[in-house]
């Protein structure tokens, strides 16, 4: 245990001398205080790694001292010591913020062990705070994490585009973080005090999309009992983010083109033009040029939305960021659950870096959350990874096709089922569980895909 500066508080002179002497012999730097009031003065005057205080003291007891210490420095670890141990007192002490609770008589090993645990935990917290600050300043930009050259180029593009009114096209596969880029553009611009309005075009039925985007007047359609502004008007003075813009029907594309060209719109059921002041960011998971060639996206709208294109690389193209992202997510989940962060063994990290990540950063986050809940120890090995990420020879999820069959032969149907299962899961991850889109990727009908999923017991959740 590293040497530490400890404030020791006890109104009993013999107990105070004994405890400070024991801590000094253990290599620490203890400072004694004979009352709560003296302890507060001493604490204000210096820096202490931890406080050990008796509970029963006249005028200011240990609990009152604890409250005042926590009000001054909520992070300082405090150990309460008492000869009147009870469950009720312990619960009250912990509710007030005590880090540990020791009853008299105690051995030197007991108090040193309790102190060691607290100092180690505080050291980890301090290191984690420093690590998060390093990640934020060195490898992050507005919540986007990366140090790969392709991501650094994205950060530069965001900085360049942030204050422009020009429409930005963010291209990237599902799970690469397109909405994070849109938020970075908004919050690093002069429009940051205005609203950020996000619309998932793929999640809205074609019959509802126009009303959702452009609003409607009372009586415009059945059920329109009152007038309502659309998302474009709601984003007035701010940024409108259109995710999966390739799913916008052609009829609505005409109206969006007018918003971008003339900064005006008409609500459904109205012939009155309304001026709007919005910056539009468009995201797509497919090549819009091909969508234009296929006749599902207007060419004039394409040129309007692609003034400033930003391409987000898939995770498989930025493998050098996997360790950084994995550590970032493990830290996030540890903070959420008030637990020390898990560590990845080198072999497990190699398994992460070798995987193809069809679901990109979103899938990596999903896997890290699963590990944070299921990993039994402070470090995670290959055995703790999902089967498809385990790169040890013979692991069930190791997807590879041998150059030639083994001499003893093999079960062809089982092997075909493994390959089939692999590509179905890939398609589901690529399309975020959308069976219709996954079927198109695989050249199947939706019904045929559903039959294969049922036979292979594949969940609609792409990460199960």
C-alpha angles and dihedrals in degrees: 000000000000119000113267140187107246128189109211118196125190132138090211106088095205093049091046092051093046094050096045090047092050092049091047091052088051089059100260130126106237125186118196129219123185097204143020092254092052090047092055092051091048092046092051091051099052148016122266130186092207144354127225112192137174114240101215110060131139122257095359115033126199095266093053090047089049091054092050093046092050090049089056098040117006092187100059112108113235126195117197118210124194143156090216100068117177135157091239093053091046092051091049091049093050091047089054090054105267111159095209142355127219128182127215132279095047133164124238088246091056097051093041091050092051091047092047092053092051095046092048091050092048090048090053091049091050092049090048092051090050092046092050090049090050091049091048095049101034106029107019140078120185093329096319113119124206146114098183111118090243090057093045086055089052090052090053091050091051091051090049095047100038100092097037123100089216116120114255124213113207111196124191146117121275112286098023095113105259094155090052088056090050091051091047089053090050100044094045092052135081086255093065093109089058126078125286107214119188124195124188101210092188092058095057125080114242091244091056101039098081092049091046093050103036104022129229143243125238111283094015089128140350109299096022094124094160140019116267133184116233130232092271092061091041088060092056109148092008142059131300114206116199109193119196090012089171086076093062108114118240092250091059092042089067091057093045089053089056091051091053096043103037103016090232137110141181122222118231108274094022135095094194117108117225123200116231132193107204136137110222126213116187125197129193135177094203135058104272090200089063090045088055090050090049091052096241097107126047115246093217091052091048091059090048096051098041098060090116110021120193118188118204111207118228116249092253088064093053102043091149087071095055096087091046093048093044091052091046093053094044088052091049093052092044090054091047093052096036092241133130109264119261120244125220119227114231092251091052090050090051088053090054092048093048095052118097096226103212089182092049121202092346090058092047090052089050092052093047091051090050090050092049089057101039107031106105099205142039091267130048122220131189088272090066094053122096110267095254090059098047105106098183114122110271096014112150095238097046101119111205137127114223119233088241134001118270115266092248091055128233143236103276096192092052091050092048090049090052092051092045091049091049095055095042090053089047092053093047091050091047091053098037092246097311102147096195093054092042090053090053091051090053096043092243135122116252091246092052091049091050090051092051092047091051092049093048093041093237117165123227086238102094092212100052 
